[in-house]
Amino acid sequence: VYMSEVAGGADFTAEGALVEATGDEDNSNFWCNHKESSEGTYEGLLDNDFSTYFHSSWNGDNATAENPHFLVANLKEAVSGQIEIKMAVRDQSNQAYYPTLITVYGANEFDKENPDATEWHKQGQVAVTYNLTAEGFTQRTTNNVGYAIATLDGSYKYIRFDVDNTALNTNKFFVLSECNIWPAVGSTEQYSPEFEEVQKSNPTAISNLLAEIKASEAQLAAGK
């Protein structure tokens, strides 16, 4: 598990956020392929207000494994290396439809009027860990903010993430109250207790596995 300076807190106003609020829903820096028309807004993800939210379509247009709901972020500047995608659950009904598993993509051109023309570069599937707590929630008062760390194979202006699963073990739709992306500056590795137990039982095999992972990450960073 990767932890970073930003991931150490649940603050969505932290310096370095790459997705900026516009105050204009029609020209938001977020876009979804299946936005719910009856509730929720893109700008609700960027207002540091946990009572507002974004909802992908639950009123038809249900996602499938072949056609998942996804969110595209237009970054204020291109980013490379490791990024952190941080998100907060909805503090109302349907709060358990928050993403727990996402697939990350990058691109340098995107036209929301012709989204299928985008050449997306798949970066891999990552889990979203909800172990951060923000104040101001009335229902889920602990572990209400999650984050995922992704390693990019190049420099990208647009980041997309597909929601592959939610806390309810469904990929039909998702809902969030906040979302943003940061460069994962100062990231360090921290392992779960379960992983550490396995490492103790078979240190040589785990050491070799970690070395292979490091080598693969280096190749990705080098664009190989």
Salt bridges, closest charged atoms under 4 A:
GLU25 OE2 - LYS35 NZ 3.82
GLU39 OE1 - ARG90 NH2 3.68
ASP61 OD2 - HIS34 ND1 3.97
GLU119 OE2 - HIS121 NE2 3.99
ASP162 OD1 - ARG160 NE 2.69
GLU189 OE2 - LYS214 NZ 2.66
GLU197 OE2 - LYS200 NZ 3.96
